[in-house]
Amino acid sequence: MYVTLQNNEDSPRNATITTSRPSVALKRNLAKGAHLFREADTANRIFEIECGVLRLTRVMADGRRQVIAFGYPGDVVGFPSGGLYHSDCDALTAATLSVHKRDALESGAGDTELHERLLQAALSEISGMHDHFLMLGRKSASERVASFLMTVNERVGTPTGHYTQFTLPMDRSDIADFLGLSTETVCRSISQLRKAKVIALENIHSVIVLKPEALGAIADLVK
């Protein structure tokens, strides 16, 4: 998940494609903290997230880390780059995944519905990267944090009375490495949103969105 929203109507999961030879996906359970794959491993499998949250990261030679994306239910991870995985991927929570062979993306000769779904997911990832680059290059720190919170709320927020609530399984340092900010800046921006009563914090990982319109206005989110 980059800082972009899925269009539910165009989501690969909602595609109505005639299946020629449907395949039954293998399921894999991943414990919290376990790695699904590591950078430069051979990319012979692609994974659809059924439940749980994954983190994709890269580490530079000097030890600095960049969080590439967070994988939420409905996302697909493991797209190859030159036949290899281009990042590490580990589980922020316990997760369940559907496992597909790489040729399900590269060839439509088998399950055409699966091929179309994975292809659309790959195209959505490219679009998401473009929005993410725009955010990193043009948005202020407070706009980046608001964009991130707004996106997570739209993706997984659940109604609670007049508000919506969601859990952030990642640490503030993960968010900082994803948004290209310092951990202190992320904490300060979240605190400012809380003081302005745009959000409330039930605890460090639980966010209640009190004023979604105000959060969206700050985010100026690209949809």
KEMILUM-610143 format. One line per 3 residues: for each residue y, z, x of N, C-alpha, C, O. Coordinates in steps of 0.1 Angstrom, whole numbers. Layout:
BEGIN
Y:Z:X:Y:Z:X:Y:Z:X:Y:Z:X; ...
END
This chain:
BEGIN
-12:0:8:0:0:0:12:0:9:15:9:16; 20:-10:8:33:-11:14:43:-6:3:39:-3:-8; 56:-6:6:66:-2:-4:68:-13:-13:79:-20:-12
59:-16:-22:60:-27:-32:51:-23:-43:42:-15:-41; 53:-28:-55:46:-25:-66:36:-36:-70:39:-48:-67; 24:-32:-75:15:-42:-80:19:-47:-94:23:-39:-102
19:-60:-96:21:-66:-109:8:-65:-116:-1:-72:-113; 7:-57:-126:-6:-55:-133:-11:-67:-139:-24:-69:-140; -3:-76:-144:-7:-88:-150:-13:-98:-140:-23:-105:-143
-8:-97:-127:-13:-106:-117:-23:-99:-108:-27:-106:-98; -26:-87:-110:-35:-80:-102:-48:-87:-101:-53:-92:-111; -54:-87:-88:-67:-93:-87:-78:-87:-96:-87:-94:-100
-76:-74:-100:-86:-68:-108:-86:-73:-123:-95:-72:-130; -74:-79:-126:-73:-84:-140:-74:-99:-141:-72:-105:-152; -79:-105:-130:-81:-120:-130:-93:-123:-139:-103:-117:-139
-91:-134:-147:-102:-138:-156:-107:-151:-151:-103:-162:-155; -117:-150:-141:-123:-161:-135:-137:-162:-139:-144:-152:-139; -142:-174:-141:-156:-175:-145:-165:-173:-133:-163:-180:-122
-174:-164:-133:-183:-161:-122:-195:-170:-122:-202:-170:-132; -197:-177:-111:-208:-186:-110:-221:-178:-106:-231:-179:-113; -220:-170:-96:-232:-162:-92:-227:-148:-88:-224:-145:-77
-226:-139:-98:-220:-126:-96:-229:-118:-86:-241:-119:-87; -222:-110:-78:-229:-102:-68:-226:-87:-72:-216:-84:-77; -236:-78:-68:-234:-64:-70:-230:-58:-57:-237:-59:-47
-218:-52:-57:-212:-47:-45:-219:-34:-41:-223:-26:-50; -221:-32:-28:-226:-19:-23:-215:-9:-24:-203:-13:-23; -218:3:-26:-208:14:-26:-209:23:-13:-220:25:-8
-198:27:-9:-198:36:3:-189:48:0:-178:46:-4; -194:60:3:-186:72:1:-181:76:15:-189:76:25; -168:80:16:-162:83:28:-156:97:27:-148:100:18
-160:106:36:-155:120:35:-141:121:41:-137:112:49; -133:130:36:-120:132:41:-120:134:56:-127:142:62; -111:126:63:-110:127:77:-119:117:85:-117:115:97
-129:111:78:-138:101:84:-131:88:86:-123:84:78; -135:81:96:-130:67:99:-139:57:92:-151:58:92; -132:47:85:-139:36:79:-142:25:90:-153:20:91
-131:23:98:-133:14:109:-121:17:119:-112:24:116; -123:11:131:-113:13:142:-108:0:147:-114:-10:145; -95:0:152:-89:-12:157:-98:-19:167:-104:-12:176
-100:-32:166:-108:-41:175:-123:-40:172:-130:-47:179; -127:-32:162:-141:-34:157:-143:-47:151:-133:-53:145; -155:-53:151:-158:-65:145:-156:-64:129:-162:-55:123
-148:-72:124:-145:-71:109:-155:-79:101:-152:-91:97; -166:-74:99:-177:-81:91:-178:-76:76:-186:-81:69; -169:-66:73:-169:-61:59:-155:-60:54:-146:-57:62
-153:-62:41:-140:-59:34:-142:-49:24:-153:-49:17; -133:-40:21:-135:-29:13:-125:-28:1:-113:-29:4; -129:-26:-11:-121:-24:-23:-121:-9:-25:-132:-3:-26
-110:-2:-27:-109:12:-29:-111:15:-44:-103:11:-52; -122:22:-47:-124:26:-61:-117:40:-64:-111:41:-74; -118:49:-55:-110:62:-56:-108:67:-42:-114:64:-33
-97:76:-42:-94:82:-29:-82:74:-23:-77:64:-28; -77:79:-11:-66:74:-4:-69:72:11:-74:82:17; -67:60:16:-69:57:30:-56:55:38:-46:53:32
-57:57:51:-45:55:59:-49:45:70:-59:46:77; -40:35:72:-42:25:82:-31:27:93:-20:27:90; -36:28:106:-27:32:117:-29:23:129:-40:18:131
-19:22:137:-21:16:151:-14:25:161:-3:31:157; -19:26:172:-13:35:183:-10:26:195:-18:18:199; 3:27:199:7:19:211:2:25:224:-4:36:224
3:18:234:-2:22:247:4:35:252:-3:43:259; 16:38:248:23:50:252:20:62:243:26:73:245; 12:60:233:8:70:224:15:71:211:12:79:202
26:63:210:33:63:197:25:57:186:18:47:188; 26:62:174:18:58:163:26:51:152:38:55:150; 21:41:146:27:35:134:17:35:123:6:30:124
21:41:112:13:40:100:15:26:93:27:24:89; 5:18:93:7:4:88:8:4:72:16:-3:67; -1:12:66:-2:12:51:-10:23:47:-18:29:54
-9:27:34:-18:36:27:-25:28:17:-20:20:9; -38:30:16:-47:24:7:-50:32:-5:-55:43:-4; -46:28:-17:-48:35:-30:-58:28:-38:-62:16:-36
-64:34:-49:-73:27:-57:-68:14:-62:-56:13:-67; -76:4:-61:-72:-10:-65:-68:-18:-53:-67:-30:-54; -65:-12:-41:-62:-19:-29:-74:-24:-22:-85:-18:-24
-72:-33:-14:-83:-39:-5:-79:-37:9:-68:-40:13; -88:-32:18:-85:-30:32:-96:-37:40:-107:-39:35; -93:-40:53:-103:-45:61:-102:-60:63:-111:-67:68
-90:-66:60:-88:-81:62:-89:-83:77:-82:-76:85; -96:-93:82:-98:-96:96:-86:-103:102:-78:-110:96; -84:-100:115:-74:-107:123:-82:-112:136:-85:-105:145
-85:-126:136:-93:-131:147:-107:-125:147:-113:-124:158; -112:-122:135:-125:-116:134:-126:-102:137:-137:-96:137; -115:-95:140:-115:-81:143:-106:-73:133:-97:-79:127
-108:-60:132:-99:-52:124:-87:-49:133:-88:-47:145; -75:-50:127:-63:-49:135:-56:-35:134:-45:-33:139; -64:-25:129:-59:-12:128:-70:-2:127:-82:-6:124
-67:11:129:-77:21:125:-75:24:110:-65:22:105; -86:29:104:-85:32:90:-94:45:88:-106:45:91; -87:55:83:-94:68:80:-90:73:66:-81:68:60
-98:83:61:-96:87:48:-88:100:47:-90:110:54; -77:99:39:-68:111:37:-75:120:27:-72:132:27; -83:115:18:-91:122:8:-105:116:8:-107:106:14
-114:123:2:-127:117:-1:-125:104:-8:-117:104:-18; -132:94:-5:-130:81:-11:-143:74:-14:-154:77:-8; -143:65:-24:-154:57:-27:-150:42:-27:-139:39:-32
-158:34:-20:-154:20:-17:-165:11:-22:-177:14:-21; -160:-1:-26:-169:-12:-28:-169:-21:-15:-159:-24:-10; -181:-24:-10:-182:-31:2:-186:-45:0:-196:-48:-7
-179:-54:7:-182:-69:5:-183:-75:19:-176:-71:28; -192:-85:21:-192:-92:33:-180:-101:35:-174:-105:25; -176:-103:47:-164:-110:50:-164:-124:44:-153:-129:40
-176:-130:44:-176:-144:38:-173:-145:23:-172:-156:18; -173:-133:17:-169:-133:3:-154:-138:1:-150:-143:-9; -146:-135:12:-132:-140:12:-131:-154:18:-123:-162:13
-139:-157:28:-138:-170:35:-144:-181:28:-141:-193:30; -153:-178:18:-160:-189:11:-161:-186:-3:-164:-174:-7; -159:-196:-12:-160:-194:-26:-173:-199:-32:-175:-201:-44
-183:-201:-23:-196:-207:-27:-204:-197:-35:-213:-201:-42; -201:-184:-34:-209:-174:-40:-203:-169:-53:-202:-176:-63; -198:-156:-53:-192:-150:-65:-177:-155:-65:-169:-150:-58
-174:-164:-74:-161:-170:-74:-150:-160:-79:-139:-160:-75; -154:-151:-88:-145:-140:-92:-141:-131:-81:-130:-128:-79; -151:-127:-73:-149:-118:-62:-140:-125:-51:-131:-120:-46
-143:-138:-49:-135:-146:-39:-121:-147:-43:-112:-145:-35; -118:-149:-56:-105:-150:-61:-98:-137:-60:-86:-136:-57; -105:-126:-64:-99:-112:-63:-95:-109:-49:-84:-103:-47
-103:-111:-39:-100:-108:-25:-89:-117:-20:-81:-112:-12; -89:-130:-24:-79:-139:-20:-65:-134:-25:-55:-134:-18; -64:-131:-38:-52:-126:-44:-47:-113:-37:-36:-110:-35
-57:-104:-33:-54:-92:-27:-48:-95:-13:-38:-88:-9; -53:-105:-6:-48:-108:7:-33:-114:6:-25:-111:14; -31:-122:-4:-18:-127:-7:-8:-116:-10:4:-117:-6
-13:-107:-18:-4:-95:-22:-1:-87:-10:11:-82:-9; -10:-86:0:-7:-78:12:4:-85:20:12:-78:25; 4:-98:21:14:-105:28:28:-103:21:37:-101:28
28:-104:8:40:-102:1:45:-87:3:57:-85:5; 36:-78:3:40:-64:5:45:-62:19:55:-54:21; 40:-69:29:45:-68:43:59:-73:43:68:-67:50
62:-84:36:76:-89:37:86:-79:31:96:-77:36; 82:-73:20:91:-62:14:92:-50:23:103:-45:24; 81:-47:30:82:-35:39:91:-38:50:99:-30:54
90:-50:56:99:-54:67:114:-54:62:123:-49:70; 116:-59:50:130:-58:45:135:-44:44:146:-41:48; 126:-35:39:130:-21:38:134:-15:51:144:-8:53
125:-17:61:127:-12:74:140:-17:81:146:-10:88; 143:-29:78:154:-36:85:168:-33:78:178:-33:85; 167:-30:65:180:-30:57:183:-17:50:195:-15:46
173:-9:47:175:3:39:178:15:47:174:17:59; 187:24:42:190:36:48:178:46:47:168:43:40; 178:57:54:167:67:54:165:72:40:153:72:36
175:75:33:173:81:19:168:70:10:160:73:1; 172:57:12:166:47:4:152:44:7:144:41:-3; 148:45:19:134:43:23:125:54:17:114:51:11
129:67:18:121:78:12:121:76:-3:110:78:-9; 132:73:-10:132:71:-24:123:60:-28:116:61:-38; 123:49:-21:114:37:-23:100:41:-23:92:38:-31
96:49:-13:83:53:-11:78:62:-23:67:60:-28; 86:72:-26:83:81:-37:82:73:-50:73:76:-59; 91:64:-53:91:56:-65:79:48:-66:73:47:-77
75:42:-55:63:33:-55:50:41:-58:42:37:-66; 49:53:-52:37:61:-54:37:66:-69:27:66:-75; 49:69:-74:50:74:-88:45:63:-97:38:65:-107
50:51:-94:46:39:-103:31:36:-102:25:32:-112; 26:38:-90:12:35:-88:2:46:-94:-7:42:-101; 5:58:-91:-5:69:-95:1:81:-102:-6:90:-105
14:80:-106:20:91:-113:14:93:-127:11:84:-134; 12:106:-131:6:109:-144:17:117:-152:24:125:-147; 17:114:-165:27:121:-174:24:136:-174:13:140:-175
35:144:-174:34:158:-176:46:162:-184:57:165:-178; 44:163:-197:56:165:-205:65:154:-205:61:142:-208; 78:156:-202:88:146:-202:89:139:-188:97:130:-186
81:144:-178:82:139:-165:69:133:-160:59:132:-168; 69:128:-148:56:123:-142:54:131:-129:63:136:-123; 41:132:-125:38:140:-113:27:132:-105:19:125:-111
28:134:-92:18:128:-83:16:136:-71:24:145:-68; 5:134:-64:1:141:-52:3:132:-40:-1:120:-41; 8:138:-30:10:131:-17:-1:136:-7:1:147:-2
-12:130:-5:-22:135:3:-19:134:18:-25:141:26; -9:126:21:-5:125:35:5:135:39:12:141:31; 6:138:52:16:147:58:30:140:58:31:128:57
41:148:60:54:143:62:55:134:74:62:124:74; 47:137:84:47:129:96:41:115:94:45:105:100; 31:115:85:25:102:81:36:93:74:37:81:77
43:99:65:54:92:57:64:87:67:69:76:66; 68:96:77:78:92:87:73:80:95:81:71:98; 60:80:100:55:69:108:54:57:99:53:46:105
52:58:86:52:46:78:66:40:75:67:28:75; 76:49:74:89:44:71:98:42:83:110:38:81; 93:45:95:101:43:107:112:53:108:123:50:113
109:65:104:119:76:105:113:88:112:101:88:116; 121:98:115:116:110:121:111:119:110:115:118:98; 102:128:113:96:138:103:108:146:98:108:149:86
117:150:106:129:158:101:137:150:91:142:156:82; 139:137:93:147:129:84:140:128:71:146:129:60; 127:126:71:119:126:58:120:139:51:123:139:39
118:150:58:119:163:51:133:165:46:135:171:34; 144:161:53:157:163:48:160:154:36:167:159:26; 155:142:36:158:133:25:151:138:12:156:138:1
138:143:14:131:149:2:138:161:-3:139:163:-15; 143:169:6:151:181:2:163:178:-5:167:185:-15; 170:167:-1:182:163:-8:179:158:-22:187:161:-31
168:151:-24:164:147:-37:161:158:-46:164:159:-58; 155:168:-40:151:181:-47:164:188:-52:165:192:-63; 173:190:-42:186:197:-45:194:190:-56:201:196:-64
193:176:-56:200:168:-66:192:168:-80:197:162:-89; 181:175:-80:173:176:-92:168:162:-97:165:160:-109; 166:153:-87:159:140:-90:144:142:-90:137:136:-98
139:151:-81:125:154:-81:124:170:-80:134:177:-77; 112:174:-82:109:189:-80:96:189:-72:88:180:-73; 94:199:-64:82:201:-56:74:213:-61:79:224:-60
62:210:-66:54:221:-71:48:228:-58:46:240:-58; 45:220:-48:41:225:-35:44:213:-25:49:203:-30; 40:214:-13:44:204:-3:37:191:-6:43:180:-2
26:191:-13:19:178:-16:21:173:-31:17:162:-34; 27:181:-39:28:177:-53:43:175:-57:51:184:-56; 46:163:-62:59:159:-65:61:156:-80:52:149:-86
71:162:-86:74:159:-100:87:151:-101:97:155:-95; 86:139:-107:98:131:-108:106:135:-121:101:132:-132; 117:141:-119:125:145:-130:134:134:-136:137:133:-148
140:126:-127:149:115:-131:145:102:-125:150:98:-114; 135:95:-131:130:83:-125:141:72:-123:141:64:-114; 151:72:-133:161:62:-132:170:64:-119:174:55:-112
173:77:-117:181:81:-105:173:78:-92:179:73:-83; 160:80:-92:152:78:-81:152:63:-78:153:58:-66; 150:55:-88:150:40:-87:164:35:-82:164:25:-75
175:41:-87:188:36:-83:190:39:-68:196:31:-61; 185:50:-63:186:53:-49:178:44:-41:182:39:-30; 166:42:-46:156:33:-39:161:19:-38:159:12:-28
167:14:-49:170:0:-51:158:-8:-47:158:-18:-39; 147:-5:-54:134:-10:-50:132:-25:-53:136:-30:-63; 127:-32:-43:124:-46:-45:110:-47:-52:100:-42:-47
110:-53:-64:98:-54:-72:93:-68:-72:83:-71:-78
END
